[in-house]
Amino acid sequence: MPLSLSKKVLFVIIWLAVVPAGLYFTYIHYPPENVEGNEATLVSLVVFSTVILLLPIVVNGTMIFLFQWVALAAFIQFGLFIEILLMQLSVIPFVFRLRVAKQDWHRIPLNSTMFFLVSFFSGLLFYEVGGVVGSMGLETLIIPIFFYQVASVLINQILLFSYLKYIAKASIPFYSKDFIWDGISNLIMMPIALSFYYLTFQIGGYASLLIGVPFISLVIIMKLYNSSEKINLYLQKAGEIGHQLTERLKVSEVLDIFIEKITSTLPVEYAYILDCYDPDLVLIRRVEKGKRMPNDLPPLKKGEGISGRVWESGESMLFTSKKEWVDIAEGYMPDQVESVLCVPIVRNQKVRGVLLLATSKKKAYEKMQLMIVDILCSYFGVAMENARHHEMTKHNSERCALTDLYNYRYFEDLLALEFNYLESGQRRCLSLIMLDLDHFKTINDTYGHQGGNEILKGLSNHLVELIGVAGTVARYGGEEFVILLPDIENQEAFQIAEKVRRHIADTPFLLHDSLNGQDRRKMVRITASIGVATAPVDADDPLALIRHADRALYTGAKQLGRNRVAQYVK
């Protein structure tokens, strides 16, 4: 939840009230100790702290900064003021490594205040339990240091939990995995800090080489190992996502799963999928901060903006901050965006679309993630082509090629399904309207079959508009149409049929007279005879419902003069 400006300003006021005065108070009452002659050690601690903060290790999604031993070593050798000063200096590399966005600038005074409070109260507890800075006796240090470490973890967690729950309004448990890892890492760092502390008394500044350099080397090795583990995890996820994508047979489902998985795998606030409809690049899916937005953005041309350039070149583009892409972007881009990752969606060695991911954090994407997204886009391209082919095949098998209405096969399956609903109690009733055009053979003989086809197509459009979502319109064969109306009683179905009959009789249909060689446009009027039957009143199975509606059509409408609606009569 984004914080208001007033809350951000409040953090600055709190920092001004706490940190400068706290530093002065600490300097007066707990001044630096043992600094003279140990300047090289102090400088090495500052350097180690900065380097370690820039090299965090990510374990199970938690970012761990293994610099606690540096702060502890500084405290037990130089006192509380130096430790607090070191922690305050570490705020800048800490915030930088967390890649805090511009709108989260309040994190600097917030972290500075939290670091001060943690150091100050943990240090006071150290002194209260008998701890002595610069002491050579391990027995006089070990217990105070233990209390110091436990207090620093608890105070930090209390402050962080309070901020997230009451200020940021985030729902998190107190005993989170971050808290557990923080506690474990603090305990692990205690022996290293003590070893460094005692070694400085023996060999002075060389202790930094014997402890600090190997430690940093170990951190780098662990980070490289963690990166390889992360790549393996990403590849495993990519394979799983690929299987889920290729299992889907609807385009909308493929788009939904792809966006959902990629936004949960990577730090994504804004996601856009664009399709190549030469010469335009058209937006087909837009998700911003977890919400699906309308696809109302104007299309791009090849070479236009970031997405257009990716389409033109077929190469991915990765930007770590706004200043890198601001001169390239054209058209729409949210103001808060910093990092951008844009990848072509390639199928059969041709760019079929473009994926653009963005976030408000700087340096949010790495080349490793670019490789993963490229793999996912390959899966996505295949899944989209399969889904579109399936939908087209399904459409062609269910639809009449001339009118684009559902065909006889689809209608029979739907009717059987609706009868199952009727028998299980999910439907109250089921009405069927059967419609046949009057004297349609005369239309074909007079204006040609092309003219007759134009009337059938025009009538189909009218029927779909008239029925809407109340039922399903299908072409039964030739000039016959059926309308299936779930949960509509016989009398209401009769009124709908009468409305359809009047509309057909009152509406002139435009066609081309192709038989006289002049291809003239003509307005032609037609009529229809309609039969209505309803289950379970008139029929107890699908074939009986069709038969009874057909009987009403011919005996009750056709034989009595046409252009009328008739109900089935037993």
N, C-alpha and C positions, 0 to 999 in steps of 0.2 A: 504494500500500500504506500503510494508516494506521500511524503510529508509536506505539510503546508510550509510556506515561507516563514510564518511566525514561529513554528516549532524549530526550524533550522536556525533562525536568529537567536532563539532561546538557548540553543547549545553554545553559540558564540558567547552569549552573556555569562553562562555558567562557567565556560572555560576562562573568561577574563576574571571572574570572581574567585576561581579555585586555583588554577595552575600557577600564574605569576606569584600570587601571595603564598601558595604552598611551597614553591621553590625557594622563596626568600626565607620562610619559616624553617624549612629543612636545612638550608645553608647555615642559619644562625644556630640552631639547636643540634644538628647532626652534620657538622662540617666534614669536608673531605679528609680522609686519613690515609697515611702511607703513600701519598702521591709522589713525594720527592724521592728521586732515585728510581721510580717505577713508571716513568713517563712512557717508555717504549711499550711496557705491558698494557698500559691504559689505551694507548693509540691502537695497539693490536686488537684489543677488545672491541673498540669502535669499528675497526675494519671488519673483523669477523662478524659482528652483529649485522652490519650492512650487507655483506656478501651472503650470509645465511638467510636473511630476510628476502633476498632476491632469488633464492633457490629453494622454494618450498617443495615439500613432498606431498603428493595427493594419495591418500589411502582410503579406499571405499568412498570416494567422492568428497572426503574431508581434506582440506588443505592444512598441512602441519608445518609450522615454522619452528625448527629445532634450534632456537637461539636462547632458550631458557638458561642453559649452562653459562652463557656469556653474561647475562644479567646477574645470575647468582654469584659467579666468580667475581664480578665487579663489586657486588655488595659486600661479600665477606672479606674482601681485601681493601676496598677503598671507602666503604660506608654507604649510607642511605642516599646522600645527596648525589654522589656519582652514579649510583644505580638508577635513580630517578632521571638524572640528566641523560644517561645512556638510553633509557626507554623513551624519553621525549625525542631524542634524535632519531630513534628507530621508527617513529611514526611516518616519516616521509617515505622511506623505502617500503614500509609495510603497506601503506595506502597505494603506493605505485604498483606493487606486485598484485594487489587485489583488483587492480584495474577499475578503480572507482570512477563512475561516470561524472560528467560535469554537474548534473542535477543533484548528485549526492555529495556535493562539496562539504556538507555539514559533517561528513564522516571524519574529517581532519580534526576539528575541535572536539568531536565526540570521542574519538580514539585517544586523543591526547589526554583528555580528562579521565577517561577510564584507565589508561596506563598509569597516570599519576596516582589515582585512588588505590589501584591494586598494589603498586610499589610502596606507597606511604603506609597503608594499614598492615600490609604483610611485614614490612620492616619494623613497625612498632611492635607487632607481636613477637618478632625475633628478639628484640631488646627485652620485652616483658618476661620472656621465658628464660632469660639469662644469657642470651647470645652476646658475644664480644667480637667486634670487628678486628681482624688481624690476629686472632688467637691461633696459637700453634697446636693446641690440644684438640684432638679429634673428638674426645668425649664431651668437650664443652661446646662443640659446634654441631654435632650430628643431630641432636634433638631440636635445638632452635632452627636449624636449617629445614628439618622435616616440617615443623610447624609453619615456617615461612613458605615452603612450597605448597603445602595443603591450603594455607590461607589464600595464597595468590590465585590458585585454581578456583576455589570457592567464591572469592570476591569477584573475580572476573566473570564467572558464570552467573552470579546474582545480578551484576550490572547488565550483562548482555541479555539475560532472560527478561529483566525488567524493561529494557529498551524495546525488545522485539514484541513483548506482549502488550505493554501499556502505551507505548509511543507509536511503533510501527503497526500495531494491531495484528501481529502474526500469531498463529496458533501453533505453538511448539511445546514439547515436553521439557521439563527442567533437566532431566537426566538424558540429554541428547547424546548422539555418538560423538559430536564435537567435544562435549564435556568429558567423555570417557577417554578419548584420545589425548586431550589436553592433560588430564591427570596422569595417564601412563607415560607420556613423553616427559613430563616434569620429573617423575620419579627416576626415569632412565637417565636423565641429564645430571642428576645429583652427583654420581661418582665422577663424571667427567669434569664437573665444576670443581670438585674437591681436589682431584688430581692436578688440574691446572693451577689451582691456588697453592698447593704445597710445592709443586714443581718450581714455581716462580721464586720461592725462597732458596732453592738449591742452585738453579742455573739462570735465574733472572729472565731476560727477554727471550732466551732460547726456548723457553717453555711454550711460547706461541708456535714455534716451528714443530715441536714434538707433539703437541696436542691439537692446536688449531688447524694446521695444514692437513694432517691426516684426516681430521674430522670433516673438513670441507671437502676433501677428496672423496671420502665415504659418502657424503651427502650427494655429491655429483653422480657417483656410481649408482646410488639408490634411486636417484631421479631418472637416470637413463634406464635402469631396470623397470622402474614404474612406468616410464613412457612406453617401453616395449610391451608391458602388460596391458597398458591402456589401449595400444594399437590392436593387440589380440582381442581385447574385449570389444572394441569398436567393430572389428571384422566379424566377430561372432554375432553381434547385434545386427550388423548389416545383412548377414546371411539369413538370420531369423526374419528380419523385416522383408527381405526379398521373397522368402517363401510365403509370407502372409499376403504380400502384394499380388503375387502370381496366382494365388488361390481365389482372388476376387474376380467376379465376372461382370461387375457393374462399374462404369467409369466413375460415378460419384463415390462408390465405396473405395476404389483405388485412391482417389484424391484425398478422401478423408483419412484413410490409414496412413498414407505417405506423410501428410502434414502432421498428423498426431505423433507419429513415431519420430520424425526428424526434429520436431520442436521439443520432444522429451529427451532426445539423445544429445542435442547440442544446445548451447545457450542462444536461443532464438526468441526474439520479441516480435519480429515482423517477417512474414513468409509470403512469397508471391510466386505463383506458377503461371507462366505465360506460354501460349501455344503459337506455333508458327503458321499463320495463314497468309502466305506470301501475297502482297508485300508488307503485311502488318504482323506485328507481334501482339497478340491479344491476351489480356488477362482472363484466366479461367478459374483461379482460386486465390483468395486474399484473406489472410489471417493476421490480425494485429493484436498483440498482447492476449492471446488465447481466444479471441472472439472472431468469428467469421464475419467479414465485411462484404458489402455488395461489390460486384465486379464492374464498377462504374468509372474506372480510370481510362483515359484515352489510349488507344493503341500506339505502339512505337514502330518506327521504321528500322530497317536494317542499318546498323551503324549508329543508331541514335541512342544516347544514354548508355548506362552500364549494360543493361540487358541487350540492347541493340548491338553493342560491340561484341558481346559474347556470342550472339547469334551469327554475326558476320564472320568472326574469327574462328569460332568453334573451340576457343580456349577459355578456361576458367579465369576468374579475376578475384583477387583477395585484397581487401583494404583493411588496415588496422585502425585508421582514424579518419575523421571527416575531411581533414585537409588533403588527404590523398585522392578522394573521389569527387570533391565538391565541384571541380571544374569539368568533370566528365558527365556527371548526372544531368539528365534532362527529364522534365515531366515531374511526376510525383515521387517524393521521398519524405518520410516523417522527419520533423525538425530534430528530434532527439538522437537520430541514428549516428553512430560512430563507425563501428565495424560492419563491413559488408562482405558477403561471400556469394558469388554469382557463378553458376555452373551450367553448361549446356546439357540438354537432355538429348542424347544421341541414339538413333536407331538406324541400323543398316548404313552406317557411316554418313548419316545426314542429320543435321540438327533439327529436331522436331519440336523443341521447346526450350525454355530457360527457367531455371530455378534461382530466385534471389532470396537470400536470408540476411537479416540485419538485426543488430542489437545496439543499445545505447552505450554499451561498455567498449572502451578502447582495447585493442589487441585481444579481442574475445575469441578469434579463430586462428588456428594454426594450420600449417601445411598438411599435417597429419589428418586433420579434420576435413580438409579440402579433398584429400584422397578418398576418405570414407564417403563423403557426399557424392563424389563422382561415381563411386560404386553403386550407391543407392539410386542415383539418377539412371544408371544403366538398368537396374531392376525395374524402376518406375516406368522407363520408356517401353520395356517389353510388356509390363503389366497393362499399361494404357492401350497399347496396340491390340493385345489379346482381348481386353474388355470391350474395346470399340468394335472389333471384329465380331465378338460374341453378340453384342447388342444389335449390330446390323443384321447378323444372321437370324437372330431371334425376331427382330422386327419384320424381316422379309418373310419369315415362316408364319407369322401371326397376322400380317396385314395384307389387305387387298392392294395389289400393285396400282390399280387405277384410282381408287378413291382414298386410299390410306386408312380406311376403316379396318376394324378387326374382321378377319375372314371367318368362314364357316367352321374351320377346325378349332380356332380359338374360342368361338362362341359355344361350341359343344362342350369343350373342357370347362369353360366358365359356368355354363349352365349346370353341369354335373357338380361342380364345387359348391355353387349356391344351393343346390338341393341338399347337399350334405349339411350345410349350415342350417337349412330349414328343418331337417330331420333332427339335428342335435339341439334345436331350440335357440340357435344364435340369430335366426331370422324369424320374424313373425309371418311374413308372406313373401311371395315372389310373383310379380306381374310381368307378362310378356306381351309386347306390341309387335305385330307383324304387319308390314306395309308393302303394298305392291302398286307400282305406277299404272295408271289406266291408259290403255291404247298406246303403250310405249312402242309397239311395232310400227305404228304409223309415224312416230317421230323418226325412227331409223330409216323408214322407207322414204320419208319426205326430205330429211336433212342429212342423211347418211349416218353411218355408225359413229363417225367422229363427232357429229353433232349430238348424237345420243350419249356418247361418253362425257361430253361437256356438261350435259344436264345431270348425269349421275354424279359427277364430281361436285357440281354446284349444290345439288341436293344433299350430298354427304356433309358438306361444310355447314349447311343450314341445320341439319339434324344434330350435329355435334354442339352447335351453339344453343339450340333450343333445349336439349336435354342437360347439358352441363355435367355437373358431378352427381346428378340424381340417378344416373344409370349408364349403361354401356350400349353404344350403337355399333352394329356390325352389318356387313353386307352378306346376306344369306345366299344370294345367287342371282345373276341376271339383273332384273330391276326390282328385286325383293330385298327388303331391309328388315332387321329385327332390332328391338330396343328392350333390353333387360332392366327391370326396375326393382331392385331389392327393397323390402320393407315398405312397399307402396300398395295399398289396398286396391281392389278392382275398380271402385268408383273414381278414385283419384287417377288411376292409370287411364281410365276412359277419358277423363278431362284432359290429361296430357295428350292423348292420342287425337282428341278433337282439336286441340290447339295446334298440333302438328299438321293435321289435315287442312285447317283454315289457312295456315301460313303457306303451305304448298300451293293451294288454290289461288291465293291472293298475290303470290310473288311471281313476277315474270322472270324467266331464265334466259340468260344471254348465251347464244351459240353462233357458230359460223355455218352458214349454209354452203356446204362444200360440193353439193351435187350439181348446181347450175353453172359451175365453172367460174363464178364471179367471187366466190368466197366472201359473201356479204355477212355482216353481223345482223342477227335477228333476235327479237325478244319473243319468247315462246311461253305460253302458259300450259301447265300440266295439272293433273289431279291425281289423287291417290286413294285407294281403298285400304281400310285398316281393320284388323281384327285384334281383339284383346281377350286374354285369358289369364287367370290368377291361380296360383297354387297356395295352399292345399285345397282351396274351395273347388276349383275346376279340374285339378289334376293331382296325382300323387306320385308321378315320376316325370323325368325330363321329356321323354318322347311324347307322353300324353299332353304335356303343356304345349309343346310345339304343334302337335296335331290339332288340339282344340283351338289354338289361336289361328291356325291356318284354316280351320273349318269356319270360324267366325268371319275371317277375311272373305272367303269365297261365297259361302251361303248367306251370310248376313250383310255383306257389303257389295261384292261384285254382282251377285245375282239380283240384288234389289236396286240396281241402278248406278253403282259406282260412286266415287267421291263421297264416301260416308264412312263412319266408324261403327263397328258392330261388336257387341260382347258375346262371348260364348254362352250358349244356352243349352243346358242338358236336355 
